[in-house]
């Protein structure tokens, strides 16, 4: 697939995780800080999987 499609998919997932999920969870009485850690780890792994070819080319 084209790298532009990967970027659009990644941005959509990023916005869903960072904006929509916390907005839904804002009404919770107790906020678990581990959720933020897992969100960031998930986004880092997803970004690496989507863009590993670009990352490897950038390191050369």
Secondary structure, DSSP 8 states (H G I E B T S, - for coil): --HHHHHHHHHHHHHIIIIIHHHHHTT-SS--HHHHHHHHHHHHHHHHHHHHHHHHHHH-
